[in-house]
Every structure is written in structure tokens, then in C-alpha cells.
Amino acid sequence: MVKVSVLYPNGAGTKFDMMYYLDYHIPMVRRLLGSALKGVSVEHGICGEEPGSAAPYIATGHLLFDSAQTFQASFAPHAQEIMEDIPKYTNSEPLVQIGEVKL
């Protein structure tokens, strides 16, 4: 199992429309990726390591797939549509990490 994590860095002036992300973007991603997508979770950053400090990531999205190849095969045909939707909910440049789930 692999997890594709999309991390949205937080900073001065960062905007993120969580309602749009939850109500439109994630359902669109689910629809486009279909049965290849095994699970989704979304987190809204609330603080950093120190209480009251800014969260390093304003939001993170996590997508589960059986393999990196399954992710790539399901994502590639829809990459443009998914990527073009990003400016509708954030001005943050997302970082992507693909990890092998060990536990």
C-alpha cells in the first residue's frame, strides 16, 4: 500500500478554502481516480510543535493506493483537470510525497 500525501505549506498570506476542498475538490478526485483510490483523509493544520505557533502546513490530503504504479496509472489521465482546480481553493504551492505504508 502507498500513501500519496499532498502537503500545502502555510505562510504569511496563505489562503485555503477548506469547504471547497472538502465539498468539491476531494469528491472530484474520488470520482476521477475511481476504484484505484482505496482511501482518503484530510487534515487542517492547527499549530506547529510549539503551542500557539503557526502550523507548517495549512492542510494535508492523503490518498491510499495499492501501489505507486496504480496511483500513476489512475492519476495521469486526469492530472491536468486536478491540477487546474488547485487555484480555486488555495494560493499555496502543494508538495507531494509518495510513501510506502509500513504500519
N, C-alpha and C positions, 0 to 999 in steps of 0.2 A: 504494500500500500504506500502511495506517496501523497504528500500534502503540498499543495501549491499555496503559498502564503503571499498575499498581496498586502504590503505594508505602506501606509500613507503617512509620510513624515509630517510632523507638526512643526510649526514655526510661526513667527510673527506674521500676521495677516493670512494664515491658513484658514480656508473655509471648507466645510464638509457638510453636505446636506444628508444627514443620516436617514431621514424619512424617504427621500428619493432613492437612496442606495438600497434600503430595505424593501420599499414598495415597488420599485421599477427595475433597478439595475440587477439585483440578485435574482429576481424571478426571470428576467430576460436571459441571464447566464444559465440558469437551470434549464430553461426551455431550449436554448441553443445547444447546450452540451449533452442534453438528454440522459440516457441511461449510463453513459460513461462516468457521469458525476455521481459519486457514491455518498457524498455528504457535504454540508456547508455549515460554517459557523462564522459569525461576525462579532467583532469586539469594538467597543467605543472606548478609546483611551481616556482615563480619568486623571491619572497623575503618573509621575516618574517614581524613581526609587525613594526620593525624599517626600514625605507628606506635604501636600500643597504645591509641589513642583509641577511644571507642565509635563504632560505625557509626551514621550519621544515620538509616538505615532498617534495621530488623531483617530485613526481607525485601522483595523486589520480585517481582512477577509481570508478565510481558509477553505480550500476546496480539496476534497479527497477523491483519489482515482486509484484504480488497481495498479497502474504503472505510469512511468513518465511517458512512455510511448502512447498509452491510451489518452493521457492528457493532451499530448501534442496532436494526435490524430483528430480529437474532438474539437480542440481549440482553433487549430489552423484555419479551417474553412470560415470561421466566424470572428477571427481576430480583429478585423477592421471594424466591424459593427460594435464589438465590445469595447475596443479602444476609443472609438469615436464618441462613446457615451460618457467617458470619464469627465470631460469638462462640464458636463451638465450637473455634476454633484460635488466637484472639488477642483481646487486650483493646486493641489498637492501633486507632485510627480511620484507615482507609486513605484515601489521597489518590489521585485518578485524573487522569491526563493522557493526552490523545489527541494523538499526533503523526504528522505525515506523514513517512514514511521517505524520506530523500533519498539514502542511500548504503548 
